[in-house]
Amino acid sequence: MQLVNKVQHSVPTGLRIALTGFFAADGFIYASWAVRVPAVKQQTGASPGALGLALLGMSAGAVGTMLISGALCRRFGSRRLTVASCALLSVTLILPPLAHSAVVLGGALLVFGAAYGCLNVAMNSVAVDLVARMRRPVMPGFHAAWSFGGLAGAGLGGLLAPYLSPVRHLLLIMGAGLLVAVLCGRTFLARPVPPPDPVTAAGPDRERTEPGAWRGALRTARAVGLFGLIALCAAYGEGAIGDWGALHLRQDLGASAEVAAAAYAAFALAEAGGRLAGITLLERLGRTRVLVLGGLAACAGMLTAALAPDVWLALAGFAATGLGLANLFPAAMSRAGLVGGSDGVAVASTLGYTGFLLGPPLIGFLAGDFGLPAGLTTISLLSLIAAFVAYLSRDVAG
């Protein structure tokens, strides 16, 4: 019986490796673009305000496709959409560095953002299918690949920036992305996700809600909304630390430029490491405990980073924040997908991306009136809210 169970819940190793490759490629491509923003700004001659409006093009494209990606996944299949979106993201990466005005840059980023949003929903939908089939919380492992892909993209971009123009650099990245789409796509499409067994497919939530269709729909919508809110709170901190962490160390604590740059590195490395340990933590502690403890750890870590009188204590706070936030987004995304399917993933992704966009400008606004440390404490507040919402949703969190 034990052998039968093992076979029943197995997933081809090649399929997991291929999906991991797509997550890593997504982070790698995004980070490669991000490190060339200053050079593209100089090339277009855009003012800070014009650049900000152009960057909203990517946000608009991503949110727009996230809203319809659930329907696209049902229509074409999540695996096919993942492969096609990865190829499209790779190709559209070359559009922004070809722009020579802020208006053209905004249009290029609109297309790039649309591919980015579609890939994120599609690959997370496939990951949810694997979680359902395996009956193991493996989602953090895929998001760890995204984190390490982002670190690799940022590091390589920093090395190549002095020697290659944005066009040549991103042409190389485009080739790498297309290679991933081809190699991983062959495995991806040849090895469909085995259907989950009836117990997994139904799940405890759906078993309780099927007798009344409208009650089931309301319960599903409530659960997806709660987990989407957790994703929003987590992504708010991720976006804000990336934009404001280094400035806080430099401006408020007098750190050198080199040490200040370590703020995001400490956060990102701790987050990636936390995600590597996420599968074990979720299996041993359960989703609710991981979400609640993660939110509380991020709250305490960010209070330390924002209010610390010493640079090294602040760096420790950024690292603690990364560990706390590490599994909030993937665990919330996984549960939203298990409860609501590809539409649940789309809703949670949209809310999460909204938080990612909302964090930096809101903290900038608060910093102007109350100082940057005060603005950064909003990350602590939202982390605390995430922990509270996770506790409230414990009946569907597991």
C-alpha positions in Angstrom: 0.0 0.0 0.0 2.8 2.4 0.8 4.4 1.8 -2.7 1.0 2.4 -4.4 0.6 5.7 -2.5 4.1 6.8 -3.5 3.4 6.1 -7.2 -0.1 7.7 -7.0 1.3 11.0 -5.8 4.5 11.1 -7.9 5.2 13.7 -10.5 7.9 13.2 -13.2 11.2 14.8 -12.1 11.7 16.3 -15.5 8.4 18.2 -15.2 9.5 19.8 -11.8 12.9 20.7 -13.2 11.3 22.3 -16.3 8.9 24.3 -14.2 11.8 25.4 -11.9 13.6 26.6 -15.1 10.6 28.8 -16.1 10.5 30.4 -12.6 14.3 31.0 -12.7 14.1 32.4 -16.2 11.3 34.8 -15.2 13.3 36.2 -12.3 16.5 36.3 -14.4 14.8 38.3 -17.2 13.0 40.7 -14.9 16.2 41.5 -13.0 18.2 41.9 -16.2 15.8 44.6 -17.3 15.7 46.3 -13.9 19.5 46.8 -13.7 19.5 48.6 -17.1 16.8 51.1 -16.2 19.3 53.9 -15.5 21.0 53.4 -18.9 17.7 53.4 -20.7 16.6 56.5 -18.8 19.7 58.3 -20.0 19.2 57.0 -23.6 15.6 58.3 -23.8 16.4 61.6 -22.0 13.4 61.1 -19.8 12.9 63.2 -16.7 12.2 61.3 -13.4 8.5 62.0 -13.8 8.3 60.9 -17.4 10.3 57.7 -16.6 7.8 57.0 -13.8 4.9 57.3 -16.2 6.7 55.1 -18.7 7.3 52.4 -16.0 3.6 52.4 -15.3 3.3 51.0 -18.8 4.8 47.7 -17.5 2.5 47.7 -14.5 -0.6 48.3 -16.7 0.4 45.6 -19.1 1.0 43.1 -16.2 -2.2 43.8 -14.3 -4.2 43.8 -17.5 -3.1 40.3 -18.5 -3.2 39.0 -15.0 -6.9 39.8 -14.9 -7.6 37.6 -18.0 -4.9 35.0 -17.6 -7.2 32.7 -15.6 -9.5 32.5 -18.6 -6.5 32.1 -21.0 -5.2 29.2 -18.9 -8.6 27.4 -19.2 -8.8 28.1 -22.9 -5.3 27.1 -23.9 -3.9 25.2 -20.9 -1.5 26.5 -18.3 1.5 24.6 -19.6 1.1 25.8 -23.2 0.6 29.4 -21.9 3.7 29.1 -19.8 5.9 28.1 -22.7 4.4 30.7 -25.1 4.6 33.5 -22.4 8.3 32.7 -21.6 9.1 33.0 -25.3 7.1 36.2 -25.6 8.7 37.7 -22.5 12.2 36.9 -23.9 11.4 38.5 -27.3 9.8 41.6 -25.8 12.7 42.2 -23.5 14.6 43.8 -26.4 11.9 46.4 -27.0 12.6 48.8 -24.1 16.3 49.4 -24.9 15.4 50.2 -28.5 13.2 53.1 -27.3 14.5 56.7 -27.7 11.6 58.6 -26.1 9.6 58.1 -22.9 6.4 57.6 -24.9 7.9 54.8 -27.0 9.5 53.3 -23.8 6.0 53.3 -22.1 4.6 51.4 -25.1 7.4 48.9 -25.1 7.0 48.3 -21.4 3.3 47.8 -21.8 4.0 44.8 -24.1 6.8 43.5 -21.9 4.6 43.8 -18.8 1.8 41.9 -20.5 4.0 39.0 -21.2 5.4 39.1 -17.7 2.0 39.1 -16.1 0.8 36.2 -18.3 3.8 34.1 -17.5 3.5 34.6 -13.8 -0.1 33.5 -13.7 0.4 30.5 -16.0 3.5 29.1 -14.3 1.9 29.5 -10.8 -1.2 27.7 -12.1 1.0 24.8 -13.2 2.8 24.9 -9.8 -0.6 24.7 -8.1 -1.5 21.6 -10.1 1.8 20.0 -9.0 1.1 20.9 -5.4 -2.4 19.3 -5.7 -1.0 16.1 -7.3 2.0 15.7 -5.0 0.0 16.7 -1.8 3.2 18.4 -0.7 3.7 22.2 -0.2 6.4 22.5 -2.9 5.5 26.0 -4.1 8.2 27.8 -2.1 10.9 25.8 -4.0 9.7 27.3 -7.3 9.7 30.8 -5.9 13.2 30.2 -4.5 14.2 29.6 -8.1 12.7 32.9 -9.1 14.7 34.6 -6.3 18.0 33.0 -7.3 17.2 33.8 -10.9 16.7 37.4 -10.0 20.0 37.5 -8.0 21.8 36.0 -11.0 20.3 38.4 -13.4 21.2 41.4 -11.3 24.7 40.2 -10.7 25.4 39.4 -14.4 23.8 42.7 -15.4 26.1 44.6 -13.0 29.2 42.8 -14.5 28.2 43.4 -18.1 26.9 47.0 -17.8 30.3 48.6 -18.1 31.1 46.7 -21.3 27.9 46.2 -23.2 25.1 48.5 -24.3 21.6 47.7 -23.0 20.7 46.4 -26.4 23.6 44.0 -26.7 23.2 42.9 -23.1 19.5 42.2 -23.3 19.9 40.5 -26.7 22.0 37.9 -24.8 19.4 37.6 -22.2 16.7 37.2 -24.9 18.7 34.3 -26.3 19.0 32.7 -22.9 15.2 33.1 -22.3 14.3 31.6 -25.7 16.7 28.7 -25.0 14.9 28.0 -21.7 11.5 28.2 -23.5 12.6 25.6 -26.1 14.5 23.2 -23.8 12.1 23.3 -20.8 9.1 23.6 -23.1 9.8 20.3 -24.8 9.8 18.5 -21.4 6.9 20.6 -20.2 4.6 19.8 -23.1 5.6 16.1 -23.4 5.0 15.4 -19.7 1.5 16.5 -18.7 0.7 16.9 -15.0 -0.9 13.7 -13.8 -4.5 14.4 -12.6 -4.8 14.5 -8.8 -6.7 11.8 -7.0 -10.3 12.5 -6.1 -9.4 13.4 -2.5 -6.8 16.0 -3.5 -8.9 17.4 -6.3 -11.9 18.0 -4.0 -9.9 19.2 -1.0 -11.5 19.9 2.4 -12.8 23.3 1.3 -14.6 22.1 -1.8 -16.1 19.1 -0.1 -17.8 21.4 2.4 -19.0 23.9 -0.2 -20.3 21.8 -3.0 -23.8 21.1 -1.6 -24.8 24.8 -2.0 -23.4 26.3 -5.2 -23.8 29.9 -4.2 -22.4 29.3 -0.7 -19.5 27.5 -2.2 -18.8 30.4 -4.6 -18.9 32.9 -1.7 -16.6 30.8 0.4 -14.2 30.4 -2.5 -14.3 34.1 -3.2 -13.6 34.9 0.5 -10.7 32.5 0.7 -9.1 33.7 -2.5 -9.6 37.3 -1.3 -7.9 36.6 2.0 -4.9 34.8 0.5 -4.7 37.6 -2.2 -4.5 40.1 0.7 -1.7 38.2 2.2 0.1 38.2 -1.1 -0.5 42.0 -1.4 1.1 42.6 2.1 4.1 40.4 1.3 4.7 42.0 -2.2 4.4 45.5 -0.7 7.4 44.8 1.4 9.4 43.2 -1.4 8.9 46.1 -3.7 9.5 48.8 -1.1 12.8 47.3 0.3 14.2 47.1 -3.2 13.6 50.8 -3.8 14.2 52.3 -0.4 16.4 50.0 1.6 19.8 51.2 0.3 18.7 54.9 0.6 17.7 54.4 4.2 21.2 53.1 5.1 22.9 55.8 3.1 20.7 58.8 4.1 19.6 58.0 7.6 22.6 55.9 8.9 25.5 57.4 7.0 26.6 54.1 5.3 28.9 54.1 2.4 27.5 53.4 -1.1 29.0 49.8 -1.0 27.5 49.0 2.4 24.2 50.6 1.5 23.9 48.3 -1.5 24.0 45.4 0.9 20.5 46.3 2.2 18.7 44.6 -0.6 21.3 41.9 -0.9 20.8 40.9 2.8 17.0 40.9 2.2 17.1 39.0 -1.1 19.5 36.3 0.0 17.6 35.7 3.3 14.3 35.5 1.3 15.8 33.0 -1.1 17.2 30.9 1.7 13.9 31.0 3.5 12.1 29.8 0.4 14.5 26.9 0.1 13.6 25.8 3.6 9.9 26.6 3.0 8.8 23.1 2.0 10.2 21.6 5.2 8.7 24.4 7.3 5.2 24.0 5.7 5.3 20.2 6.2 6.3 20.4 9.8 4.5 23.5 11.0 1.5 23.8 8.7 0.5 26.7 6.4 -1.2 28.8 9.1 1.8 28.7 11.5 4.2 29.5 8.7 2.1 32.5 7.6 1.5 33.8 11.1 5.1 33.4 12.3 6.5 34.7 9.0 4.3 37.8 9.2 5.4 38.4 12.9 9.1 37.9 12.0 8.9 40.3 9.1 7.1 42.9 11.3 9.9 42.6 14.0 12.7 42.6 11.4 11.4 45.7 9.6 10.9 47.6 12.8 14.5 46.8 13.6 15.8 47.8 10.1 13.8 51.1 10.1 14.5 52.2 13.7 18.0 50.8 14.3 20.7 53.4 15.3 23.4 51.2 13.8 24.0 50.1 10.1 24.8 46.4 11.0 21.7 46.1 13.2 19.7 47.5 10.3 21.2 44.9 7.9 20.2 42.2 10.4 16.7 43.6 10.4 16.5 43.5 6.6 17.7 39.9 6.6 15.1 39.0 9.3 12.4 40.7 7.1 13.5 38.6 4.1 13.2 35.4 6.1 9.8 36.4 7.4 8.4 37.4 4.0 10.0 34.5 2.2 7.0 32.0 2.2 4.1 34.4 2.6 3.6 35.0 -1.1 4.2 31.4 -2.4 2.1 29.9 0.4 -0.8 32.3 -0.2 -0.6 31.9 -4.0 -0.6 28.1 -3.6 -3.7 28.1 -1.4 -5.5 30.6 -3.6 -4.9 28.3 -6.6 -6.0 25.2 -4.7 -9.2 26.8 -3.7 -10.0 28.9 -6.8 -8.1 27.3 -9.6 -6.4 29.4 -12.3 -8.8 32.2 -11.6 -7.7 32.2 -7.9 -4.1 32.4 -9.0 -5.0 35.3 -11.3 -6.7 37.2 -8.5 -4.0 36.6 -6.0 -1.3 37.6 -8.5 -3.1 40.8 -9.4 -3.5 41.8 -5.7 0.2 40.8 -5.0 1.4 42.9 -8.0 -0.7 45.8 -6.8 1.1 45.7 -3.5 4.4 45.5 -5.2 3.5 48.7 -7.1 1.8 50.5 -4.2 4.7 50.1 -1.7 7.5 52.3 -3.2 5.4 55.4 -4.0 3.4 55.3 -0.7 6.6 55.1 1.3 8.1 57.9 -0.7 5.0 60.1 0.0 5.2 59.3 3.8 9.0 59.9 3.8 8.5 63.4 2.5 6.3 64.3 5.5 7.5 62.0 8.3 10.9 60.7 7.2 12.0 57.5 5.6 12.2 55.4 8.8 8.5 56.2 9.5 7.6 55.3 5.9 9.4 52.0 6.2 7.5 51.0 9.3 4.4 50.6 7.1 6.1 47.3 5.9 5.9 46.2 9.5 2.3 47.2 9.7 1.3 45.2 6.6 3.4 42.2 7.7 1.4 42.3 11.0 -1.9 42.5 8.9 -0.7 39.5 6.9 -0.2 37.5 10.1 -3.6 38.5 11.4 -5.4 37.6 8.1 -3.6 34.3 8.0 -4.9 33.5 11.5 -8.4 34.6 10.4 -8.2 32.3 7.4 -6.9 29.3 9.4 -10.1 27.3 8.6 -9.1 27.2 4.9 -5.3 27.6 5.3 -4.4 24.2 6.6 
